[in-house]
Amino acid sequence: MKRDDQLTQVLGAGIESFDIPEEQFQVAEFAYKAACDFLSTYWTDSGTGGALYPQGSMRLGTVTALIHRRDEYDLDMVCRHNLQKSQIASEDLKADVGDALEQFVKENPDLRLTLGDEGRRCWTFIHDLLPFHMDVLPAIPNVDAEPNGIWATDTEGARWHPSAPTDYADWFLDVIRDEWLLGAMRIAESRQMDVEQLPRNAFKTTLQRTVQALKRHRDIYFRNDLGNRPSSIIITTLAAQSYEAGGDLFNVLRHVVHEMPDHVESRFGRHVIANPVEPGENFADRWIGHPVRARRFFEWLEAAQRDFTAIGDAQDTDGMVDRTALALGIRAARAAAQSAATGTVAHRSTVSATRIPAGSDRFA
């Protein structure tokens, strides 16, 4: 096996170990759909509607177990109530959505969900038995950014926070479109089915796996400093902006982690990581007034560069596995060692993007 293939095998198997198990995802999806049905009629009497839809890693295919929460999975949703800012205050929307979610929990005890404490921007569903929780972001439509822009609640800073999670997901998925399509086509062919019939998580691209690797490395690095831990949206955005198609998993990961600092802007003495589809949203807004967070972010990136480069510098597979343990933890190293011992590759591992056919514009 070629060295790059060995690296991809070791890393791919290790990173795949962070994926949410299918049975847990199905439970979460069932609860999400039940909440959708409930909220679709909750505000009917007031003459307004609402909607619940996934955002973040759940939609991007980058869900990663959180080591600081005992390998719990964090799934993100938007709860949009179709009102205008002139019709409701931010704090009232937050409270109203909280009441709605609490009523949903009471009417659906079989789902085994508990509504947690109010967060800065979200309410949180916690599953009583399985290791996952769902963060629900209250929002209203942004009529100046139709059809998908929203104003989200925020208990700190501005009362309304602009965002566009649907457009952001479309942007990210467009970045990986060609690579995902190529991998999905190969899987569909092996199963004798159409690409459209495959679930999106049937194949993970090098960028999706890279984001998962960076999120896990971040969690290890900041395990004793959670207050300064950079958000997943910052990592995802900078990784996507740094991504270049055409490499295997290791080389994409190494390239991305070295390029990420170049995409952090400085404006009037403040760090800015602008939402690529909503320039008014600065993903680094939590760094304002907290310079240590920016400093720690760049220190972490330097550590990630060293640790992932070390995996590539290993002399043999055992060395790769040992250095994977340092970068991504024991769980990843065990999965990588098992893959190397059996000579198998991860079920949803990535392939080289160098073989993407020109003009691949379909994206299931």
C-alpha positions in Angstrom: 0.0 0.0 0.0 1.3 3.5 -0.9 2.2 5.8 2.0 -0.6 8.3 1.2 -3.1 5.4 1.1 -1.8 4.3 4.5 -2.2 7.8 5.9 -5.7 8.0 4.5 -6.6 4.6 5.9 -5.3 5.4 9.4 -6.8 8.9 9.5 -10.1 7.9 7.8 -10.8 5.1 10.3 -9.8 7.2 13.2 -12.0 10.1 12.2 -15.0 7.9 11.4 -15.0 6.7 15.0 -16.4 10.2 15.9 -19.5 9.8 13.7 -22.8 9.5 15.5 -24.0 5.9 15.4 -26.8 5.4 12.9 -29.3 4.1 15.5 -28.8 7.3 17.6 -29.1 9.5 14.6 -32.4 7.8 13.8 -33.7 8.4 17.3 -32.7 12.1 17.0 -34.2 12.4 13.6 -37.5 10.9 14.8 -37.6 13.4 17.7 -36.8 16.3 15.4 -39.6 15.3 13.0 -42.0 15.0 15.9 -41.0 18.5 17.0 -41.5 19.8 13.5 -45.1 18.4 13.4 -45.8 19.9 16.8 -44.5 23.4 16.0 -46.2 23.5 12.6 -49.5 23.9 14.5 -48.4 25.4 17.8 -48.9 29.0 16.7 -51.9 28.5 14.4 -54.3 30.2 16.8 -52.2 33.3 16.7 -52.5 33.4 12.9 -48.8 32.9 12.4 -46.7 29.9 11.5 -43.4 28.4 12.4 -40.8 25.9 11.3 -38.0 23.8 12.7 -35.1 22.8 10.5 -31.5 21.5 11.1 -28.4 23.6 10.9 -24.7 23.2 11.6 -23.0 19.9 11.7 -26.2 17.9 11.4 -26.8 19.4 8.0 -23.2 19.6 7.0 -22.3 16.0 7.7 -19.7 16.9 10.3 -21.3 15.7 13.6 -18.5 14.8 16.0 -18.6 13.3 19.5 -17.8 15.9 22.2 -15.1 14.5 24.6 -15.8 17.1 27.2 -19.4 15.9 27.4 -18.6 12.2 27.6 -18.7 11.7 23.8 -22.2 13.3 23.6 -23.4 14.5 20.2 -24.5 18.0 19.6 -27.3 18.5 17.0 -28.4 22.0 16.1 -31.8 23.3 15.0 -33.5 26.6 14.1 -37.0 27.3 15.4 -38.4 30.0 13.2 -41.6 31.8 14.3 -43.0 33.8 11.3 -43.2 37.2 12.9 -41.5 40.6 12.2 -39.2 42.4 14.7 -42.0 45.0 15.1 -44.3 42.3 16.4 -42.2 40.8 19.2 -39.2 41.5 21.3 -36.2 39.2 21.3 -36.5 38.2 24.9 -40.2 37.5 24.4 -39.5 35.3 21.4 -36.9 33.4 23.4 -39.4 32.8 26.2 -42.2 31.9 23.8 -40.1 29.3 22.0 -39.1 27.9 25.4 -42.7 27.5 26.4 -43.5 25.8 23.1 -40.6 23.3 23.5 -41.6 22.6 27.1 -45.2 21.9 26.0 -43.8 19.6 23.3 -41.8 17.6 25.9 -44.9 17.2 28.1 -47.0 16.0 25.3 -44.4 13.5 24.1 -43.0 11.6 27.1 -42.1 8.6 25.0 -39.4 10.6 23.3 -37.5 10.7 26.6 -36.5 14.3 26.1 -35.8 16.9 28.9 -35.7 20.7 28.2 -32.5 22.0 29.7 -31.6 25.5 31.0 -31.8 28.5 28.7 -28.5 29.3 26.9 -27.2 32.5 25.4 -28.8 31.8 22.1 -30.5 28.4 22.3 -32.7 26.1 24.3 -31.5 22.6 24.6 -33.2 19.2 24.5 -31.4 16.5 26.4 -32.1 12.8 25.7 -32.6 10.9 29.0 -30.9 7.7 27.8 -28.8 8.3 24.7 -25.7 10.6 24.5 -27.0 13.4 22.3 -28.6 16.8 22.8 -30.3 19.2 20.4 -29.7 22.9 20.6 -32.7 24.9 19.3 -32.2 28.5 18.2 -35.2 30.8 18.3 -35.5 33.0 15.3 -37.8 35.1 13.1 -37.5 35.8 9.3 -35.2 38.6 8.1 -37.3 40.3 5.5 -34.2 42.1 4.1 -32.5 38.8 3.4 -35.3 36.6 2.0 -35.9 33.8 1.5 -33.6 32.2 4.1 -32.2 35.0 6.3 -33.2 35.1 9.9 -32.9 37.2 13.1 -31.8 35.0 16.0 -32.1 35.7 19.7 -29.1 36.5 21.7 -29.0 37.4 25.4 -25.6 39.1 25.0 -24.8 42.0 22.7 -27.4 43.0 20.1 -30.9 41.8 20.8 -31.2 40.3 17.4 -28.4 38.4 15.7 -28.4 38.1 11.8 -27.8 34.7 10.3 -28.5 32.5 7.3 -28.0 28.8 8.3 -29.8 27.4 5.2 -27.7 29.5 2.8 -24.5 28.7 4.8 -25.2 25.0 4.4 -25.8 25.4 0.7 -22.5 27.2 0.5 -20.6 24.5 2.3 -22.2 21.7 0.4 -21.4 23.4 -2.8 -17.7 23.5 -1.9 -17.7 19.7 -1.5 -20.2 19.0 -4.3 -17.9 17.4 -6.9 -16.0 15.2 -4.4 -19.1 14.0 -2.7 -20.7 13.2 -6.1 -17.8 11.1 -7.2 -17.7 9.1 -4.0 -21.5 8.7 -3.9 -21.5 7.5 -7.6 -19.0 4.8 -6.7 -21.0 3.6 -3.7 -24.3 3.7 -5.7 -22.7 1.7 -8.5 -21.5 -0.9 -6.1 -25.0 -1.2 -4.6 -26.7 -1.1 -8.0 -28.8 1.9 -7.1 -29.2 5.6 -8.1 -27.2 8.3 -6.4 -30.4 10.0 -5.5 -31.4 7.0 -3.3 -28.3 7.3 -1.1 -28.4 9.1 2.2 -25.9 12.0 2.3 -23.9 10.4 5.0 -23.2 7.3 2.8 -20.0 9.1 1.8 -17.8 11.7 3.6 -15.5 14.0 1.7 -12.0 15.0 2.7 -13.3 18.3 3.8 -16.0 16.9 6.0 -13.4 14.5 7.6 -11.0 17.3 8.0 -13.5 19.4 9.9 -14.3 16.5 12.2 -10.6 15.9 12.8 -10.0 19.6 13.6 -13.0 19.7 16.0 -11.7 16.6 17.9 -8.2 18.0 18.1 -9.7 21.3 19.4 -11.7 19.5 22.0 -8.5 17.7 23.3 -6.4 20.9 23.2 -9.0 22.9 25.1 -10.3 20.2 27.4 -9.2 22.3 30.4 -10.0 25.7 28.9 -13.5 25.4 27.5 -14.2 29.1 27.9 -11.7 29.9 25.2 -12.5 27.0 22.9 -13.2 28.2 19.3 -16.6 27.5 17.9 -17.3 24.8 15.4 -18.6 27.3 12.9 -15.3 29.2 12.9 -13.4 25.9 12.2 -15.8 24.9 9.5 -15.8 28.2 7.7 -12.0 28.6 7.7 -11.5 25.0 6.7 -13.9 25.4 3.8 -12.2 28.6 2.7 -8.8 26.8 2.8 -9.9 23.6 1.0 -8.6 22.8 -2.4 -9.9 19.7 -4.2 -7.5 17.2 -5.6 -5.8 15.6 -2.7 -6.1 12.6 -0.4 -7.3 13.0 3.2 -4.0 13.6 4.8 -2.8 16.2 2.3 -6.1 18.0 2.4 -6.0 18.1 6.2 -2.4 19.3 6.3 -3.1 22.0 3.6 -6.2 23.2 5.3 -4.7 23.6 8.8 -1.8 25.6 7.4 -4.0 27.9 5.4 -6.7 28.6 8.0 -4.9 31.5 9.7 -4.7 33.4 6.4 -8.5 33.7 6.2 -8.9 35.5 9.6 -9.4 39.2 8.8 -8.5 42.2 10.9 -10.8 45.3 10.7 -10.4 48.3 12.9 -8.4 46.3 15.4 -10.9 43.5 15.6 -10.7 40.0 14.3 -13.4 39.2 11.7 -14.4 35.8 10.4 -17.4 36.8 8.3 -20.3 34.5 7.4 -19.7 33.9 3.7 -23.4 34.2 3.0 -24.3 36.9 5.6 -21.5 39.5 5.9 -23.2 41.1 8.8 -22.5 38.1 10.9 -19.1 37.9 12.5 -18.4 34.4 13.7 -15.5 35.8 15.8 -17.8 38.2 17.7 -17.2 36.3 21.0 -13.5 37.3 20.7 -14.4 41.0 21.0 -13.4 42.1 24.5 -11.7 38.7 25.1 -8.3 38.9 23.3 -7.1 35.7 25.0 -9.6 33.8 22.8 -8.0 35.0 19.6 -4.5 34.3 21.0 -5.5 30.8 22.1 -7.1 30.1 18.7 -3.8 30.8 16.8 -1.9 28.8 19.4 -4.2 25.9 18.8 -3.7 26.1 15.1 0.0 25.9 15.5 -0.4 22.8 17.7 -2.7 21.2 15.1 -0.1 21.9 12.4 2.6 20.2 14.4 0.5 17.2 15.5 -1.0 16.4 12.0 2.4 16.9 10.3 3.9 14.4 12.8 1.4 11.7 11.7 2.7 12.1 8.1 6.3 12.0 9.3 5.9 8.7 11.1 8.1 5.9 9.7 5.5 3.1 9.7 1.9 2.4 10.4 2.5 1.8 14.1 4.0 5.3 14.3 1.0 6.7 12.5 -1.3 5.1 15.0 0.7 6.3 17.9 0.7 9.9 16.7 -3.0 9.7 15.8 -3.5 8.9 19.5 -1.7 12.2 20.4 -3.6 14.3 17.9 -7.1 12.7 18.0 -7.2 10.6 21.1 -7.3 6.9 22.1 -10.7 6.2 20.5 -9.4 7.3 17.1 -6.1 5.4 17.5 -7.9 2.2 18.4 -10.1 2.4 15.3 -7.1 3.3 13.2 -5.1 0.3 14.5 -8.0 -2.1 13.9 -8.3 -0.8 10.3 -4.6 -1.2 9.7 -4.6 -4.7 11.2 -7.5 -5.9 9.1 -6.4 -4.1 5.9 -9.9 -2.6 5.6 -10.8 1.0 5.0 -13.4 3.0 6.7 -17.0 2.4 5.4 -17.4 6.1 4.6 -13.8 6.9 4.0 -12.7 9.5 1.5 -11.1 9.0 -1.9 -8.7 11.2 -3.8 -10.4 14.2 -5.5 -7.9 14.1 -8.3 -10.2 11.8 -10.2 -13.2 14.0 -10.2 -14.6 14.2 -13.7 -14.8 17.7 -15.2 -18.3 19.2 -15.3 -19.7 17.2 -12.3 -22.5 19.5 -11.4 -25.1 17.1 -10.0 -25.4 17.1 -6.2 -27.9 14.7 -4.7 
